[in-house]
Amino acid sequence: MAYKDEKIVTIIMEQLGSVEERCPGYRDEVQQALAEILQAERQHQFARTNIVSKIGDLVGRVGTFLDRDTLPSEG
């Protein structure tokens, strides 16, 4: 990875620390999704994968995580 790319990734990862923890584990889930998006983008550069679909799946996964963990409890 080029220095400029590494710097961008470093800044993004640092900024994740200020993301609101909407539920336990949310920030970690977002960080994992970002890492997977960056990996998918790198693979896409060489293999021309369906990057839009992969990113959509990852965003959907984070949304499902947030929805599942913020549902009001019954009781």
GROMACS elastic network, one bead per residue, 0.5 to 0.9 nm:
[ bonds ]
;  ai    aj funct       b0    kb
    1     4     6  0.82404   500
    1     5     6  0.62289   500
    1     6     6  0.63542   500
    2     5     6  0.52597   500
    2     6     6  0.62427   500
    2     7     6  0.86769   500
    3     6     6  0.50222   500
    3     7     6  0.61198   500
    3     8     6  0.86586   500
    4     7     6  0.51119   500
    4     8     6  0.63161   500
    4     9     6  0.87461   500
    5     8     6  0.51131   500
    5     9     6  0.62358   500
    5    10     6  0.85646   500
    6     9     6  0.51249   500
    6    10     6  0.60692   500
    6    11     6  0.86295   500
    7    10     6  0.50301   500
    7    11     6  0.61949   500
    7    12     6  0.86324   500
    8    11     6  0.51869   500
    8    12     6  0.61968   500
    8    13     6  0.86211   500
    9    12     6  0.51037   500
    9    13     6  0.60896   500
    9    14     6  0.85221   500
    9    38     6  0.87178   500
   10    13     6  0.51994   500
   10    14     6  0.61393   500
   10    15     6  0.86187   500
   11    14     6  0.50853   500
   11    15     6  0.61582   500
   11    16     6  0.87112   500
   12    15     6  0.50803   500
   12    16     6  0.63359   500
   13    16     6  0.51337   500
   13    17     6  0.72675   500
   13    31     6  0.72442   500
   13    34     6  0.86667   500
   14    17     6  0.57140   500
   14    18     6  0.79632   500
   15    18     6  0.55954   500
   15    19     6  0.71490   500
   16    19     6  0.51520   500
   16    20     6  0.87441   500
   16    27     6  0.70055   500
   16    28     6  0.88927   500
   16    30     6  0.79954   500
   16    31     6  0.69490   500
   17    20     6  0.82990   500
   17    27     6  0.75461   500
   18    21     6  0.85625   500
   18    27     6  0.89180   500
   19    22     6  0.86288   500
   19    26     6  0.89207   500
   19    27     6  0.65414   500
   19    30     6  0.89317   500
   20    23     6  0.86546   500
   20    26     6  0.82853   500
   20    27     6  0.73390   500
   21    24     6  0.66625   500
   21    25     6  0.74057   500
   21    26     6  0.56710   500
   21    27     6  0.57226   500
   22    25     6  0.84942   500
   22    26     6  0.61982   500
   22    27     6  0.80327   500
   22    66     6  0.74602   500
   22    69     6  0.88219   500
   22    70     6  0.77434   500
   23    26     6  0.55129   500
   23    27     6  0.83732   500
   23    66     6  0.70218   500
   23    69     6  0.62900   500
   23    70     6  0.64564   500
   24    27     6  0.79656   500
   24    28     6  0.88025   500
   24    69     6  0.78006   500
   25    28     6  0.52667   500
   25    29     6  0.61441   500
   25    30     6  0.87509   500
   26    29     6  0.50207   500
   26    30     6  0.62248   500
   26    31     6  0.85881   500
   26    62     6  0.80304   500
   26    65     6  0.76291   500
   26    66     6  0.68395   500
   26    69     6  0.87887   500
   27    30     6  0.51521   500
   27    31     6  0.61671   500
   27    32     6  0.86356   500
   28    31     6  0.50040   500
   28    32     6  0.61065   500
   28    33     6  0.85524   500
   29    32     6  0.51204   500
   29    33     6  0.61492   500
   29    34     6  0.85993   500
   29    61     6  0.89348   500
   29    62     6  0.65289   500
   29    65     6  0.79089   500
   30    33     6  0.50566   500
   30    34     6  0.61141   500
   30    35     6  0.86200   500
   30    59     6  0.87992   500
   30    62     6  0.65962   500
   31    34     6  0.50986   500
   31    35     6  0.62447   500
   31    36     6  0.86827   500
   32    35     6  0.51208   500
   32    36     6  0.62594   500
   32    37     6  0.86517   500
   33    36     6  0.50489   500
   33    37     6  0.61103   500
   33    38     6  0.86384   500
   33    55     6  0.87348   500
   33    58     6  0.59928   500
   33    59     6  0.74116   500
   33    61     6  0.83420   500
   33    62     6  0.72911   500
   34    38     6  0.61942   500
   34    39     6  0.85538   500
   34    58     6  0.85520   500
   35    38     6  0.51867   500
   35    39     6  0.62003   500
   35    40     6  0.86107   500
   36    40     6  0.60173   500
   36    41     6  0.85038   500
   36    55     6  0.85980   500
   36    58     6  0.78653   500
   37    40     6  0.50111   500
   37    41     6  0.60998   500
   37    42     6  0.86199   500
   37    51     6  0.85349   500
   37    54     6  0.77536   500
   37    55     6  0.61608   500
   37    58     6  0.74998   500
   38    41     6  0.50581   500
   38    42     6  0.62717   500
   38    43     6  0.87192   500
   39    42     6  0.51115   500
   39    43     6  0.62881   500
   39    44     6  0.85517   500
   40    43     6  0.50733   500
   40    44     6  0.60055   500
   40    45     6  0.87350   500
   40    49     6  0.81422   500
   40    51     6  0.66347   500
   40    54     6  0.73603   500
   40    55     6  0.80193   500
   41    45     6  0.63990   500
   41    49     6  0.86932   500
   41    51     6  0.67108   500
   42    45     6  0.53207   500
   42    46     6  0.71372   500
   42    47     6  0.89582   500
   43    46     6  0.54969   500
   43    47     6  0.59557   500
   43    48     6  0.74034   500
   43    49     6  0.71918   500
   43    51     6  0.88760   500
   44    47     6  0.51392   500
   44    50     6  0.74649   500
   44    51     6  0.64210   500
   45    48     6  0.59939   500
   45    49     6  0.82135   500
   46    49     6  0.83576   500
   48    51     6  0.77719   500
   49    52     6  0.87541   500
   49    54     6  0.86612   500
   50    53     6  0.56271   500
   50    54     6  0.65267   500
   50    55     6  0.89019   500
   51    54     6  0.50769   500
   51    55     6  0.60879   500
   51    56     6  0.84400   500
   52    55     6  0.52617   500
   52    56     6  0.60642   500
   52    57     6  0.86204   500
   53    56     6  0.50280   500
   53    57     6  0.61878   500
   53    58     6  0.87061   500
   54    57     6  0.51143   500
   54    58     6  0.62994   500
   54    59     6  0.87032   500
   55    58     6  0.50503   500
   55    59     6  0.61137   500
   55    60     6  0.84035   500
   56    59     6  0.51931   500
   56    60     6  0.60152   500
   56    61     6  0.85487   500
   57    60     6  0.50143   500
   57    61     6  0.61329   500
   57    62     6  0.88073   500
   58    62     6  0.64185   500
   58    63     6  0.86365   500
   59    62     6  0.52153   500
   59    63     6  0.61975   500
   59    64     6  0.86208   500
   60    64     6  0.60663   500
   60    65     6  0.85140   500
   61    64     6  0.50794   500
   61    65     6  0.61292   500
   61    66     6  0.86260   500
   62    66     6  0.61676   500
   62    67     6  0.85203   500
   63    66     6  0.51029   500
   63    67     6  0.60065   500
   63    68     6  0.84374   500
   64    68     6  0.58675   500
   64    69     6  0.83866   500
   65    68     6  0.52336   500
   65    69     6  0.60948   500
   65    70     6  0.85255   500
   66    69     6  0.52813   500
   66    70     6  0.60040   500
   66    71     6  0.85523   500
   67    70     6  0.53999   500
   67    71     6  0.61810   500
   68    71     6  0.57859   500
   69    72     6  0.86956   500
   70    73     6  0.85659   500
